[in-house]
């Protein structure tokens, strides 16, 4: 490969991807005095931040235990995230948000949201980039990337030539912050995975995460009418040590199930696996129904509506003839069966709503190929991968943004300055 031309504009680092991780990495590196170029093909910066949290950006989670990241992260080795998360914590990002005077509040389970708008976080990141004198080309597509190893001793760095539709540039370091495949309508692409493959980095298979689940056929027919209904549940999948459970809200849709409970479990669910859902967590359904039988002559559905939403009660009672009668005429066995079905609703999704509805992408660059201290590729000098493109995926609730900030910070602190 021919050496990179010395006449090209030269940067200490080129960051590809102006999302959460890319913006923060560029800002941090620029503020260390590095010459940084940030490139993104989309017309708008940080679109995923803009639409997150209902437009208020759930920017971190106060409950994150940095000593045990595997509690809130998914991947082949969630422990990989521990180093970066422990060096840039939720408290560190909150301090930055406070410094910029952005009002925020805790909504649920440690989840922090902007009081006003996600635009405040975007403006903060752009201001931080400006402080670091980051050059920002957007929209600007990357056409090709080439690496020229140094011809001198092994201690000397090589350099990258990046051909863009605004012309070629060269850099000592290249940071892949391109995100995943989720929500293609806002600009998601597979560029990061293609670059990783080009330089020999192994990939873990990608699939949609934090995504609604779909069901089809006659088995789903009784529940399609429940679209729009939401209720708190316990949802689980897997068995024994592999079992994962969440206590969150479930939402019925026309095509299946959504809501925080389903988005969370979707990152652990494997095709063909059943889900188990307790539709009345914390309620002793058998006892409640037997007590109602002793005192009431109402229909079973009417009594059940005191324990679960009435539309759900009606849908369940309609499934069996023995449940379509006054509760005092029902057998104890029939009531126990009803209670059992509601507390252990077993169902197998046929699929997911795919990347168009997925909040994140599971899988990505194999963490074994990266340094957990610096995010640099072990076998490719000067190449770094941060954020969602890496095989680290957080739970719903601000954990993915915190991984973006933390991995970006780890990378930015490690990026070397070129001698000049």
Steps between C-alpha positions, in 0.01 A plus 500: 500500500647840412583731790252772592578825318652764726300764315167377641333686788628312807319443830598327820166317486207463264177395671240340272149541639352809668268323740533488879834315510657681204408849616622440853825334389578781255431764765712331765790437262485855364510640851821301560653699217464247219410605148169319444272462199146369558320355196140383458297417190163607641358847450422550871730444793415248776155404375484206743554736794230728359228233493602314817296504817196642324709799392644562847803267481546248780870594510623273781391283793587584857459135609784366282737285709832553324653212701255251349413615146373155408190587706394758241684406181470222244773355278742210485708669771314782680791525747698664220301818569609523862825688444350781294183525711700525822719781363211710367193450716141624485601759762771631266250552219243652736767751609550600136124538449482714815795711384301585186195590707278228355204422723433130552295263711485134601197333351519132595763259634790743480417620147598866448324714237533859386230727641463683168633318195759258365617797293669626819731197505579541130576871549725410795697247296540742209616771742754257646623423147533873430705542817731228368522668156365185334452524124160357405408385149133413467343378280813330375526138386805279540585333168812306592749451782858382458780446751870559438724339760804699595814406310711589803535302823201327663460782753403743224134519417353441160231725359154477350381658178128563496342584166183702547266684268663821628844372403769277656654551844763317702511418870713318750192349666159396372203467735197295391197647675244412236237338724298195397227405255206623709252749354630527141263789422720731712821394329613171655741305279741206506808716428657428838472125455644524149798699625554254784501210254735686266759518777452144618294561815264211581130574532230352722180442298267799513129496577239752617494577873256691722238418239126412502418130451248373247253210498283356227237243422198377689690491830524880502141567384347532852752771592509716185192686631703615802720741298571811705458329838790544743555340841786412738627141466787272582646360177769233472680276256759226529535238772709456815823703483404636159164631621454877473201686641379860506226680692380768257197615303370292209321650199276304265533601133314394185789270406621384839652635820706807583561732794804507730449141620516357148778731378713388795435127458552520122875540551509162676232314301619251239282395203287198590524565874178547696425801715329471836290795613332558837214735416421571864833512685467523876139378494402161646254425220377158621416638845339816359277305261393250767415787736293662226321168439394488866339846496399587145259401226662718233648359184857376531614772258347769721676374813826451310480864389567601860840329475612575142383752234141431394585451130754236600248334732243484221750357250611229741155398617386468138755225431326223697130421542559417868614862557189655342266461794431652842800444724293326770407231241863434393694203632807559712699315232383740228596802710842351578557440130408862422734626770781277374460621140510864605801456727697284256396605154727299271545617142762478226561811286523443126752782462575866566406831339857511366751781474234754401363490856808377693660754732841329481698237313624194687838358399769690312877523528625214718635642826786246493648698210508826702688639799255562783724783621520694173245347258784458246511194278772268629615393154446826310693801634313826516153351440244549777137385538257663744132505586232283343723354226668293775342179639381674817127576529333661800160458653225747428529805721810703417755220514583512129568872510726451803697239304529749215637770733732263688646319198546835322679644802731197530589532133548878508739478794708240319522661155860605438605842379705500185840667529480842334 
